[in-house]
């Protein structure tokens, strides 16, 4: 293989990224691949656990839809946890945990998805002028094994997506989704069951 300046730069950036991720609260499995540089911020008292053979893709080149931005992985509050299971692929999307987000094994997360376990602010009714000063509550998000989340999906706090299910593009997951179904829309509904 011919070493071009681009390949050399990608190699150097990957080595720098791996070095920066060598912290006690960040556990990387074997063969974790970063394509281009993601934004990763993990609070010193939070935890990021990435399984084996995981791909975190922030590179538009070669991907079938346009990514609006790099991958973003944030656990910015003390005791927050993000877990990503073995063989999962994650493309140009955001995982932001205030408390806990758990993504299973063999999951496909397409570009431009938002997976969040908390709201940015409290609703603050009737004192809405104070809303800007609040940080909002949080509820765990669980994405079980073998789930496929299509492009542009928003996964809201407190939901579980059951094993083997597919969430169609641009859906908003605001409630639990059972295993082995295709679900989609806003509001989301079950389109087809495979039980």
MIDOZA-231896 format. One line per 2 residues: their letters; for each residue y, z, x of C-alpha. Coordinates in Angstrom, 3 decimals, padded with zeros to 6 digits. Layout:
A) Y:Z:X  ...
END
This chain:
XX) 000.000:000.000:000.000  003.442:-000.944:001.257
XX) 005.816:002.032:001.456  009.118:000.927:-000.075
XX) 012.307:003.061:-000.081  011.770:003.763:-003.811
XX) 008.188:004.989:-003.272  009.330:007.144:-000.340
XX) 012.176:008.666:-002.413  009.800:009.426:-005.304
XX) 007.393:011.095:-002.859  010.162:013.247:-001.337
XX) 011.530:014.231:-004.776  008.016:015.206:-005.946
XX) 007.490:017.411:-002.860  010.877:019.106:-003.423
XX) 010.007:019.708:-007.094  006.610:021.255:-006.241
XX) 008.305:023.487:-003.645  010.877:024.704:-006.188
XX) 008.112:025.486:-008.678  006.263:027.801:-006.265
XX) 007.143:031.064:-007.977  004.997:033.936:-009.210
XX) 005.876:033.263:-012.846  004.994:029.531:-012.666
XX) 001.337:028.530:-012.515  000.514:024.871:-011.854
XX) -003.055:023.639:-012.232  -004.581:020.991:-010.002
XX) -003.506:017.359:-010.239  -000.283:018.032:-012.177
XX) 001.731:014.805:-012.036  005.500:014.594:-012.374
XX) 006.878:011.083:-012.894  010.540:011.314:-012.012
XX) 012.322:014.635:-012.070  012.192:016.837:-015.196
XX) 014.662:019.602:-015.993  012.720:022.847:-015.671
XX) 014.354:026.240:-016.143  012.128:029.314:-016.336
XX) 013.738:032.770:-016.505  012.544:035.039:-013.695
XX) 010.827:037.242:-016.299  009.374:034.330:-018.316
XX) 006.183:032.373:-017.611  005.241:028.707:-017.381
XX) 001.524:027.891:-017.251  000.515:024.246:-016.795
XX) -003.189:023.342:-016.802  -005.125:020.822:-014.737
XX) -004.528:017.068:-014.817  -001.287:017.328:-016.836
XX) 001.268:014.516:-016.686  004.961:015.212:-017.246
XX) 006.617:011.820:-017.454  010.388:011.437:-017.212
XX) 010.229:007.807:-016.112  011.098:004.990:-018.505
XX) 009.580:002.309:-016.301  006.143:001.430:-017.616
XX) 006.401:003.530:-020.793  006.154:001.712:-024.133
XX) 009.242:003.186:-025.873  012.649:004.116:-024.532
XX) 013.066:007.711:-023.393  016.521:009.048:-024.108
XX) 016.295:011.589:-021.293  014.004:013.335:-018.800
XX) 011.510:015.973:-019.848  013.082:019.365:-020.391
XX) 010.995:022.549:-020.126  012.877:025.790:-020.720
XX) 011.830:029.410:-021.174  015.207:031.027:-020.755
XX) 014.657:034.504:-022.178  012.725:037.407:-020.633
XX) 009.017:037.438:-021.599  009.073:033.877:-022.982
XX) 005.896:031.875:-022.372  005.169:028.154:-022.282
XX) 001.535:027.097:-021.938  000.458:023.456:-021.541
XX) -003.307:022.814:-021.603  -005.469:020.617:-019.395
XX) -005.185:016.811:-019.626  -002.049:016.900:-021.790
XX) 000.555:014.152:-021.433  004.201:014.877:-022.132
XX) 006.835:012.099:-022.095  010.633:012.436:-022.103
XX) 010.704:015.337:-024.556  011.897:018.947:-024.793
XX) 009.898:022.177:-024.929  012.237:025.150:-025.308
XX) 010.711:028.617:-025.768  012.572:031.790:-026.607
XX) 009.250:033.587:-027.233  006.080:031.452:-027.009
XX) 005.038:027.813:-027.243  001.387:027.019:-026.694
XX) 000.215:023.404:-026.346  -003.545:022.810:-026.202
XX) -005.757:020.554:-024.135  -005.793:016.749:-024.354
XX) -002.535:016.519:-026.308  -000.268:013.467:-026.379
XX) 003.438:014.150:-026.805  005.466:010.961:-027.013
XX) 009.090:010.431:-026.013  012.118:012.092:-027.569
XX) 010.315:014.990:-029.274  011.846:018.450:-029.678
XX) 009.476:021.431:-029.688  011.380:024.677:-030.246
XX) 010.366:028.185:-031.248  013.857:029.439:-032.042
XX) 017.079:028.533:-033.733  020.224:028.293:-031.672
XX) 022.081:030.611:-034.056  021.524:032.946:-036.999
XX) 022.489:031.661:-040.455  025.052:034.497:-040.674
XX) 025.727:034.340:-044.402  028.152:035.552:-045.648
XX) 029.880:036.219:-042.275  029.781:032.585:-041.085
XX) 032.695:033.004:-038.702  030.361:035.107:-036.530
XX) 027.643:032.415:-036.412  028.964:031.049:-033.129
XX) 028.338:034.443:-031.480  024.657:034.678:-032.474
XX) 021.523:033.499:-030.676  019.037:033.248:-033.553
XX) 015.505:034.507:-034.029  012.227:032.960:-032.906
XX) 008.614:032.465:-034.029  005.640:031.246:-031.993
XX) 004.691:027.560:-032.033  001.033:026.600:-031.571
XX) -000.134:023.031:-031.002  -003.920:023.059:-030.861
XX) -006.214:020.795:-028.789  -006.267:016.993:-029.141
XX) -003.034:016.719:-031.137  -000.993:013.505:-030.960
XX) 002.731:013.901:-031.626  004.439:010.515:-031.972
XX) 007.940:009.650:-030.792  010.978:011.478:-032.143
XX) 009.139:014.376:-033.820  010.859:017.751:-034.250
XX) 008.534:020.776:-034.277  010.331:023.806:-035.721
XX) 009.745:027.544:-035.100  006.707:029.317:-036.494
XX) 004.390:026.362:-037.082  000.821:025.630:-036.055
XX) -000.456:022.061:-035.769  -004.237:022.060:-036.146
XX) -006.685:020.512:-033.680  -007.075:016.741:-033.726
XX) -004.121:016.053:-036.019  -001.547:013.279:-035.656
XX) 002.137:013.684:-036.483  003.814:010.341:-037.225
XX) 007.064:009.193:-035.603  010.364:010.874:-036.509
XX) 008.732:013.599:-038.600  010.038:017.151:-038.949
XX) 007.242:019.730:-038.763  008.575:022.707:-040.711
XX) 005.229:024.104:-041.945  001.665:024.514:-040.680
XX) -000.428:021.347:-040.450  -004.223:021.665:-040.801
XX) -006.743:020.207:-038.369  -007.891:016.573:-038.476
XX) -005.114:015.060:-040.602  -002.360:012.503:-040.267
XX) 000.919:014.047:-041.388  004.426:012.685:-041.437
XX) 007.846:012.472:-042.971  010.831:014.696:-043.635
XX) 009.809:016.876:-045.343  006.391:016.514:-043.748
XX) 003.336:015.921:-045.921  -000.339:015.166:-045.393
XX) -000.933:011.394:-045.427  -004.677:011.307:-044.770
XX) -007.459:013.841:-044.118  -010.474:013.325:-041.818
X) -012.720:016.303:-042.593
END
